[in-house]
Amino acid sequence: MQRPEPSKSYMAAARYLFYGVKFLCQGGHEVVNACAHLAGQSLECLLKAYLSKKGIGVNTLKRKPYRHDLKKLWEEAVDNGLEVSKQPPVWCLILNQTHNEPYYLRYPIGINGFSVPACSQMLDELSKLIDQVGAIV
């Protein structure tokens, strides 16, 4: 059995994390942070799947400026031909504020709260992106 190429591994991770997002979006306010955390991770893997398919190496994607920066990953994917708006959607920008450094979704140290995106729009648009990138990868 051959090892899967990185784009396929990233895509598999994006999909299984998205199943968790779908499930958590049905929950109440108690799970919104968990939902946002999985959505951010799913989007990160999805964008890295696309970028690795376009030839950007895993070691490059693991380092700055990419790493966990959803906005940078989005913009780079567009620059590499992903047919979406150059400007990331609001839900992506909101996720990026907590998913990227200083990682407030994982480590909410020294803060009283933060915003997370509305689940329904995020879920719908993330689902479409998964289908779009999945067809390429």
N, C-alpha and C positions, 0 to 999 in steps of 0.2 A: 504494500500500500504506500502510495506517495504522500508526502506531506503537502497540505494545501498551500497554495500561494497566499501571501499576506492579505491581499484584497479579499479573498474568500473567507479567511479567518476573521478579519474585521467585520465582514458582512454578516457572518454567522452570529457574532457577538451582538451586532446592532439589532438583528432580528430577535434573538432571545431576550435581550433587555427590553425591546419594544413590547413583547408579550406581557412583561411585568408592568410596563407603563399602562397598557390597555386595562389590565386588571385593577391597578391602583386608581385609575381615573374613575372607576365606578364607586370608589370608597368615599368616605366623608373627609372633613377637614383634617382629621387626625393623620391622614396619609399623604397630604399634599407635598410635604417635603420629600418623602420617599419617592413619590411619583416624579417630582422634578429632578431628583438625583439620578434616577434611572433614565429619564428622558435626556438629560445632559450627557450621560455616558453612552446612550444609544446613538445620539446625534454625533458625538465625537467619533465613535467607531464607524458610523456610516460615512462620514466625510473622509476619514482615514482610509476606508475601503476604496472610495473613489480615487483619492489621491495616490494610493499605492498602485492601483490599476493603471494610473497615468504615469507611473514610473518614479514616483517619489519614494525613496527607501524608508523602511521601518525605522532605522536609526535616526534619520532626519526628522521623521514625524514625532519621535519621542522627545525631541529637544525643542527649545525655544527657537523660533517664534511660534511653533505650532503647539506642541505638547497638549495642553488642555484648553487652549484658547479657541473657543467655538467660532468667534467672529473671524479670527485669522484663518482658521481651517475653511470656513464658509467662503471667504473671499478668495482664497487660493484655489478652491474647487471651481469657482466661477471662472477664474483666470485660466484654469485648465479645461474649460469647456462644459462644465455642468450648466445645464440650461435652467437656471433659476435667477431670480432677481439678484443683482450685484449687492444690493443692500440686504443684509440678513433681516428676517422678519423680527418684529418686536419680541416674540416669545423666545427667539434664539438669543437676542441681546440681554433679555432678563435672565435667562438661564446662564449666560456667560458670566454675569456678575457674581454668581454663586458657585458655578462649576469651576471657573478659572481661579487663579491665585487671588486671594488667600484661602480659597476652597471652603467658603462658609457653609455649604450644604454638608460637608464632611466634618468640619471643625468650626462650629459657631462660637468661637472664643471672642469675648469682649464686645459682642453685639447684642442688642435687644430684640432684633428681628430682621427680616429681609423679605423681599417680594419673590414670588414664584409666578410663572405664567398661568393663564387660564387653561385648564386642562383640555377642554373640548377643541379649541382652535389648534393648540399644540399637537394634540393627538391626531387630528385630521391631516395637518400639514406634514407631520413626521411620517405618518402612514404613506402618504403620497411620495415622499422622498425615498422611503425604503423601497417602494415599488420601482421608482425611477432609477435609482442607483443599482438595485438588484438586477435589473434588466441589462445593465452595462457590465457589472462585475461577473 
